[in-house]
């Protein structure tokens, strides 16, 4: 809650409301007293402690609405960019240069108030918990952490017991990285061995005995044809798009390990890192994996050209950059995996750019290193991107990562 | 208020409603937070929206004494904090003249007399001769007490600065007696009509709430609860008329108290509607400024000849 309110404090300061440390502490105390369950109470608690003039109230209300608003689920069907009222597609060349940061934080239209913690996305998540099928644009599947799972993990390793959420707060250390890599490799190995080999019917190959009876039923066995099968030869391609900004720095280490393991097993994998622009690090990661003594992740990140680690993360700009670059992922067999929290620092999310990327890929999986309750809150634009994603997975620890890998492998085959 | 209710925003709201005071969740929550955080509350808003009433009901809610300090231009420490009972001191001096003569009978010179009286003079600057004014009374109070500093915007800036010490530490310094600290921290409510901008320092020490005119529904509920004999239709008309007057740029907008007075006047006259003649007879209860009254009456339809 403190971190969330701290971000709200920044929002208030941008609105011109100066808050002293004493008032800030009082606001925290007040918020703790009233809790988060009741939106009106929570708003009153913050306004009573942070607003000191009637003239500030409107600015406070605007900031509160913007920051604590319920995320909207866009009912956009299909994968292409939606057309506006005039029938034109929003995007570049229509009065606004894409990828450029707005000079002022974008003002969002009025949102209908909803109780805190029960936004639209949260309702979708609840539907998932209840076993309902998600229908939210392209999104069909949300995979969440199971309650109490973290406490019951069988693995004795300290790293595995530590939620990723906490790991994101620390700087990576060498031993931690090594432990993570080992753990990720175990997960992927287990899944790889567990997964059945994909085969398909073919004019030549070995007999497909399981289909003989079913095929014969259609024609009563006259004429009898022996179905044949052979292993799939086309190699699926996995493109990992990893947010390595400060907020997800530690999780990014884990995701990089994941990328490395995909590379090790001979998949056609590309690893792209981004903060506000994308950078292809596939050769670097491959070299890093091949090295006898691996440098820490931080050292790997530091050596990537075109990656500004000090920049605030800007998903819209990064997606747009990727859309226009040669590394743009394409293909029916391509699985785009985005690893990040979707927090875009209030920069324009440019979801149309992401929608175009998603449209050209066979499947899109988004691994979110953040609690599902926080998706779409504050500066998170996740609710804008999720309609263009096939599956979203809550990845806060290794078990979450395992579920994420399972989702990827389901689509890779 | 029978029994001490559990203090939370809902309980405060319910208790206020018991006394016919319809309040918003914002007011109740702010009072609850003030209680929990031990902070004064600054209620700002136009006159007649019930800020003072909130202070009074807050005292009743806590079954405590209400100590009210009405601010005005020229209010100083002597009238707000304490002063020495000069008359009482003089009376005691007269009564104790013989005793003093005994004390000073064998004194050879004036210097010796002053030295001897020096030890005795403190008796005249003890709590016996101290006239505690509202602020000091609130600090000295042993039981629950609500200090209502009403219309603080009317007081001078010097007094506002003086209030800071009281609101920060709940203590006052009296040179003859030293520093007096509150044994039980008083609950403090400051009200302001926003006629003058209060200092940031004072605002920072308080929880702030702007109490605006109520919405139509809220005001209707208030009128119905305070004026039982009023029909629903008439109550709606009364409130709608009052709200439309507030939108007009009158010199003095009608507050809730005026609306209630007007509704009571209508009930007393047995009015069943807002006919122009009825309005002419009763509008004085609602509009309290001559120019405003003339403006409103001029807009009323003329009676047919």
Interface residues (C-beta under 8 A of the other chain):
Chain A: X20 X22 X23 X26 X29 X30 X33 X34 X40 X41 X44 X45 X47 X48 X49 X51 X52 X53 X54 X57
Chain B: X9 X25 X26 X29 X30 X32 X33 X36 X37 X39 X44 X45 X194 X200 X203 X204 X207 X208 X209 X210
